[in-house]
Amino acid sequence: MFEAIGFLAIKLGVIPSDFSYAGLKDKKAITYQAMVVRKVTPERLKNIEKEIEKKRMNVFNIRSVDDSLRLGQLKGNHFDIVIRNLKKQINDSANLRERIMEAIENVKKKGFVNYYGPQRFGKGRKVHTDQIGLALLKNEMMKAIKLFLTPEDLDDPVNRA
């Protein structure tokens, strides 16, 4: 997202801080992001659409608005999950299609934690979000809770108390 903002800022003759958005997007995904850019008319943005497309980006729903966006203004997210290169295990007697349908039903009934990173658990040099995620996937809830709640800096007297 920041690469896209940098590119657009250069092409539009503004600075990156002229852009506002309601939240961050996943780095390794095809995403759509609502943004507002100050000091740019819709016509000016439409004039660089071809250059934007060369960067494999699309701009749509271009219109004037009165206010900037702020972090947290999201009303929700929508995800389309694509699984590629799925292979059946050699010793697995279950039908692959049945397995997939079973997994989908399980997610519908129980849900799942969809991200194991700083967006969900905060960031700090000692937060091991990968370990929290693995514990959740293994259904080791107490371990996940302990990892999540363990103070990051044990040298801090407040955390030791």
C-alpha positions as a Markdown table, in Angstrom:
| # | Residue | x | y | z |
|---|---|---|---|---|
| 1 | Met | 0.0 | 0.0 | 0.0 |
| 2 | Phe | 2.8 | 2.4 | 0.9 |
| 3 | Glu | 4.5 | 1.7 | -2.4 |
| 4 | Ala | 1.2 | 2.6 | -4.2 |
| 5 | Ile | 0.9 | 5.8 | -2.2 |
| 6 | Gly | 4.5 | 6.8 | -3.0 |
| 7 | Phe | 3.9 | 6.2 | -6.7 |
| 8 | Leu | 0.6 | 8.1 | -6.8 |
| 9 | Ala | 2.1 | 11.0 | -4.8 |
| 10 | Ile | 4.9 | 11.4 | -7.3 |
| 11 | Lys | 2.6 | 11.3 | -10.3 |
| 12 | Leu | 0.1 | 13.7 | -8.7 |
| 13 | Gly | 2.7 | 16.1 | -7.3 |
| 14 | Val | 1.6 | 15.7 | -3.7 |
| 15 | Ile | 3.2 | 14.2 | -0.6 |
| 16 | Pro | 2.3 | 10.8 | 0.9 |
| 17 | Ser | 0.8 | 12.5 | 4.0 |
| 18 | Asp | -1.9 | 14.0 | 1.7 |
| 19 | Phe | -3.4 | 10.5 | 1.4 |
| 20 | Ser | -5.7 | 9.1 | 4.1 |
| 21 | Tyr | -7.2 | 5.7 | 4.6 |
| 22 | Ala | -9.2 | 3.8 | 7.2 |
| 23 | Gly | -6.9 | 0.8 | 7.7 |
| 24 | Leu | -3.9 | -1.2 | 6.5 |
| 25 | Lys | -4.2 | -4.0 | 4.0 |
| 26 | Asp | -2.4 | -7.4 | 3.9 |
| 27 | Lys | 0.9 | -7.2 | 2.1 |
| 28 | Lys | 0.6 | -10.5 | 0.3 |
| 29 | Ala | -2.8 | -10.3 | -1.1 |
| 30 | Ile | -4.8 | -8.7 | -3.9 |
| 31 | Thr | -6.6 | -5.9 | -2.0 |
| 32 | Tyr | -8.9 | -3.0 | -2.5 |
| 33 | Gln | -8.4 | 0.2 | -0.4 |
| 34 | Ala | -10.6 | 3.2 | 0.0 |
| 35 | Met | -8.4 | 6.3 | 0.1 |
| 36 | Val | -8.8 | 10.1 | 0.0 |
| 37 | Val | -6.1 | 12.3 | -1.4 |
| 38 | Arg | -6.1 | 16.1 | -0.6 |
| 39 | Lys | -5.4 | 18.7 | -3.2 |
| 40 | Val | -6.3 | 16.5 | -6.2 |
| 41 | Thr | -9.3 | 16.8 | -8.4 |
| 42 | Pro | -11.0 | 13.7 | -9.8 |
| 43 | Glu | -10.1 | 14.8 | -13.3 |
| 44 | Arg | -6.4 | 15.0 | -12.4 |
| 45 | Leu | -6.5 | 11.4 | -11.0 |
| 46 | Lys | -8.4 | 10.2 | -14.1 |
| 47 | Asn | -5.6 | 11.7 | -16.3 |
| 48 | Ile | -3.0 | 9.4 | -14.9 |
| 49 | Glu | -5.1 | 6.2 | -15.0 |
| 50 | Lys | -3.1 | 4.7 | -17.9 |
| 51 | Glu | 0.2 | 5.1 | -15.9 |
| 52 | Ile | -1.5 | 3.6 | -12.8 |
| 53 | Glu | -2.6 | 0.6 | -14.8 |
| 54 | Lys | 1.0 | 0.0 | -16.0 |
| 55 | Lys | 1.9 | -0.5 | -12.3 |
| 56 | Arg | -0.9 | -3.2 | -12.1 |
| 57 | Met | -3.1 | -1.0 | -10.0 |
| 58 | Asn | -6.6 | 0.2 | -10.7 |
| 59 | Val | -8.3 | 3.3 | -9.5 |
| 60 | Phe | -12.1 | 3.4 | -9.4 |
| 61 | Asn | -15.0 | 5.2 | -7.8 |
| 62 | Ile | -13.2 | 8.4 | -8.2 |
| 63 | Arg | -15.2 | 11.3 | -6.8 |
| 64 | Ser | -14.9 | 14.4 | -4.6 |
| 65 | Val | -15.4 | 14.1 | -0.9 |
| 66 | Asp | -15.4 | 16.6 | 1.9 |
| 67 | Asp | -13.5 | 14.7 | 4.6 |
| 68 | Ser | -10.3 | 12.7 | 5.0 |
| 69 | Leu | -10.5 | 9.1 | 6.1 |
| 70 | Arg | -9.2 | 8.1 | 9.6 |
| 71 | Leu | -7.8 | 4.8 | 10.9 |
| 72 | Gly | -10.6 | 2.8 | 12.4 |
| 73 | Gln | -13.3 | 4.1 | 10.1 |
| 74 | Leu | -13.7 | 0.7 | 8.4 |
| 75 | Lys | -17.1 | -0.9 | 8.6 |
| 76 | Gly | -15.8 | -4.3 | 7.9 |
| 77 | Asn | -13.8 | -6.5 | 5.6 |
| 78 | His | -14.6 | -9.1 | 3.0 |
| 79 | Phe | -12.3 | -11.9 | 2.1 |
| 80 | Asp | -12.3 | -14.3 | -0.9 |
| 81 | Ile | -9.9 | -17.1 | 0.0 |
| 82 | Val | -8.1 | -18.9 | -2.9 |
| 83 | Ile | -6.2 | -22.1 | -2.2 |
| 84 | Arg | -3.8 | -23.1 | -4.9 |
| 85 | Asn | -1.9 | -26.3 | -5.6 |
| 86 | Leu | -4.0 | -28.4 | -3.2 |
| 87 | Lys | -2.9 | -32.1 | -3.3 |
| 88 | Lys | -4.4 | -35.1 | -1.7 |
| 89 | Gln | -2.2 | -36.9 | 0.9 |
| 90 | Ile | -1.2 | -40.4 | -0.3 |
| 91 | Asn | -2.5 | -42.2 | 2.8 |
| 92 | Asp | -5.7 | -40.2 | 3.0 |
| 93 | Ser | -8.8 | -42.2 | 2.1 |
| 94 | Ala | -11.3 | -39.2 | 2.3 |
| 95 | Asn | -12.5 | -37.5 | -0.8 |
| 96 | Leu | -10.7 | -34.2 | -1.3 |
| 97 | Arg | -14.0 | -32.4 | -2.1 |
| 98 | Glu | -15.6 | -33.8 | 1.1 |
| 99 | Arg | -12.6 | -32.7 | 3.1 |
| 100 | Ile | -12.9 | -29.2 | 1.7 |
| 101 | Met | -16.6 | -29.0 | 2.4 |
| 102 | Glu | -16.0 | -30.3 | 6.0 |
| 103 | Ala | -13.4 | -27.6 | 6.5 |
| 104 | Ile | -15.7 | -24.9 | 5.2 |
| 105 | Glu | -18.6 | -26.0 | 7.5 |
| 106 | Asn | -16.1 | -26.0 | 10.4 |
| 107 | Val | -15.1 | -22.4 | 9.7 |
| 108 | Lys | -18.8 | -21.4 | 9.3 |
| 109 | Lys | -19.7 | -22.8 | 12.7 |
| 110 | Lys | -16.6 | -22.0 | 14.7 |
| 111 | Gly | -14.8 | -19.2 | 12.8 |
| 112 | Phe | -11.1 | -18.7 | 12.9 |
| 113 | Val | -8.4 | -16.2 | 13.8 |
| 114 | Asn | -7.4 | -14.8 | 10.4 |
| 115 | Tyr | -4.1 | -13.1 | 11.1 |
| 116 | Tyr | -1.2 | -13.7 | 13.5 |
| 117 | Gly | 0.7 | -10.5 | 13.4 |
| 118 | Pro | 1.0 | -7.0 | 14.9 |
| 119 | Gln | -2.4 | -5.9 | 13.6 |
| 120 | Arg | -4.1 | -8.4 | 15.9 |
| 121 | Phe | -1.6 | -8.8 | 18.8 |
| 122 | Gly | 0.3 | -5.5 | 18.9 |
| 123 | Lys | 3.9 | -5.1 | 18.0 |
| 124 | Gly | 7.0 | -5.2 | 20.1 |
| 125 | Arg | 10.3 | -6.8 | 19.8 |
| 126 | Lys | 9.4 | -9.7 | 22.1 |
| 127 | Val | 5.9 | -10.5 | 20.8 |
| 128 | His | 6.1 | -13.9 | 19.1 |
| 129 | Thr | 2.9 | -13.7 | 17.0 |
| 130 | Asp | 4.0 | -16.7 | 15.0 |
| 131 | Gln | 4.0 | -18.8 | 18.1 |
| 132 | Ile | 0.6 | -17.4 | 19.2 |
| 133 | Gly | -0.8 | -18.3 | 15.8 |
| 134 | Leu | 0.7 | -21.8 | 15.9 |
| 135 | Ala | -0.7 | -22.4 | 19.4 |
| 136 | Leu | -4.2 | -21.3 | 18.3 |
| 137 | Leu | -4.0 | -23.6 | 15.2 |
| 138 | Lys | -3.0 | -26.5 | 17.5 |
| 139 | Asn | -5.9 | -25.7 | 19.8 |
| 140 | Glu | -3.4 | -25.0 | 22.6 |
| 141 | Met | -5.5 | -22.1 | 24.0 |
| 142 | Met | -3.8 | -21.8 | 27.4 |
| 143 | Lys | -0.4 | -21.5 | 25.7 |
| 144 | Ala | -1.7 | -18.9 | 23.2 |
| 145 | Ile | -3.2 | -16.9 | 26.1 |
| 146 | Lys | 0.0 | -17.0 | 28.1 |
| 147 | Leu | 2.1 | -16.0 | 25.1 |
| 148 | Phe | -0.3 | -13.1 | 24.4 |
| 149 | Leu | -0.5 | -11.9 | 28.0 |
| 150 | Thr | 3.2 | -12.3 | 28.9 |
| 151 | Pro | 4.7 | -8.8 | 29.4 |
| 152 | Glu | 7.1 | -7.8 | 26.6 |
| 153 | Asp | 9.7 | -6.3 | 28.9 |
| 154 | Leu | 10.4 | -8.1 | 32.1 |
| 155 | Asp | 12.9 | -5.5 | 33.1 |
| 156 | Asp | 10.0 | -3.0 | 33.5 |
| 157 | Pro | 9.1 | -2.8 | 37.2 |
| 158 | Val | 5.4 | -2.3 | 36.3 |
| 159 | Asn | 5.4 | -5.5 | 34.3 |
| 160 | Arg | 7.2 | -7.4 | 37.1 |
| 161 | Ala | 4.6 | -6.3 | 39.7 |
